[in-house]
Amino acid sequence: MGLRKVGDIVVFRDDAWYCGPGPSVIVFPDGEIAVFFRRHRWRTGQPIIMHFHPTTEQCVVRSFDGGKSWSAPRVFLAGGQCPCATLLEDGTLLWTTHEWDILPPELFEPLPEHWCARPEPWPHACVGSSVRRSTDRGETWEGPAWVDGVPGSPPLMEGWHAPMAMRGWPLQLQDGSVAMPLYALGNGCVMASSEDGGRSWKYRAHVVRCPEDQPKAYDEWCVHQTPSGDLVALIRSDNPPEQGGGRLHMARSSDGGATWSAPQQHDVWGHPHHTLTMPSGRVLLSYGYRREPLGVRCRLVEPEMRAPAEAEELVLRDDGGCGDLGYPHAALLPDGRAIVAYYFNSGGVGQRYVAASVVEEC
C-alpha cells in the first residue's frame, strides 16, 4: 500500500500578509474544515523571515465544500506564535502557543542569558506556553492555562511561566489524558500532560536533554501513540549535518511518557514532523523539506513506527522559493483521504501563504 497525491489547495494568500510557521487543520464530523494560522502585516515587502513579529494575529478560515472555497480570515487572538490546534474526542478544541513579550531595556537587560530572551530584532522574551479551550469550534475561547514546574526552566520574570516553546500538537492518548510536546534549546524535549481535558497541565518527563556542547541537538518534536500503546517522539535536530542535524530522531516510551529510550537517528531528512493514522492503520508522516528542491514531503509508515526510512517518500511540493516553508499538519477528511496543511512560498522569495495538499492511500 502506498500514497498518491490528489492535488494542492491555496487556503489563504494575500501578499499584504506574512503567514508564518504552523497552520493547523481540523476536520469536524460534519465535514467542515477549519484552518488555524498566524499572520502579520507585510509592510516592507522585503524578503525577510519574521517568526516573532509583535503584530502577529491568530486567525481561522473555514471551508464547507471540501476545501474548494474558504471564508475570510477571522482574527480571534493577538500575539502568540506557532499555533497548534487539536480536536479532542468530546469535540473540545485545544489551541496552544508559546507567547513572547517585547520589553523595554530596563526590563530586558537584567534578564539572564537565555535562548528565550533575544535582543534582536527587538528585545523580547518568552512568557511561557499557554493552552486555550473552545467548545464551539473556535468561536469563543476560555483560558489560558499555562505549563509550569519544568525542571531547568524557571520563569524569566516574576509572574511569568516556564520559558518553553512548542511546535508539536497536543495528543489525546488512549487513556483519555492529553500529552503536549514542549522544548527549550539547551534543556531539550519535555512532555507535559493534562488529566482534565486541557484545563490544567503538569510536567510529565524529559524525553531527552541536550548535551551541554550541543544546545540544538534536540528541539521541535511531536508525539504519536501506536496501537500497542507506545509513545513515539519524532524529534528535529539542528546540529551540524555531520552530527545528525536535519534528520529524524525518534525516542520511545512504553509507560505513558514517564521514561524514554535514547533517541535513534533515522535516514529521513526533513523537519518538523507530524503524524496521522490513516484508515489502513498506517501512519502518514509529513515534514518540511528545506533543501533543494524545497518543499514538503511525506511517507506512509507501518503502524508501530519502527522503520520510517523504509517507507517510500512522496513529494507533495518541490516548488518552494526559499527555505521558510513547511511545518505540515494533517487531518482525515470524511472520505478517508487526508488534507495536509503547511505554510509555503513560491516564485523566488515570494510571500508566505497557507496551502494544503490532499493525499490518499492507494
Secondary structure, DSSP 8 states (H G I E B T S, - for coil): --EEEEEEEEEE--TTEEE-S--EEEE-TTS-EEEEEEEEE--S------SS-TT-EEEEEEESSTTSS----EEEEES-EEEEEEE-TTS-EEEEEEEEEE--HHHHTTS-S-TTEE-SSS-EEEEEEEEEEESSTTSS-EEEEE----TT---SSTT-----B--S--EE-TTS-EEEEEEETTTEEEEEEESSTTSS-EEEEEEE---TT-TTSS--EEEEE-TTS-EEEEE---S-GGGTTTEEEEEEESSTTSS----EEEEEE--SEEEEE-TTS-EEEEEEE-SSS-EEEEEEE-TT-S-GGGS-EEEEE---SSS--EEEEEEE-TTS-EEEEEEE--SSS---EEEEEEEEE-
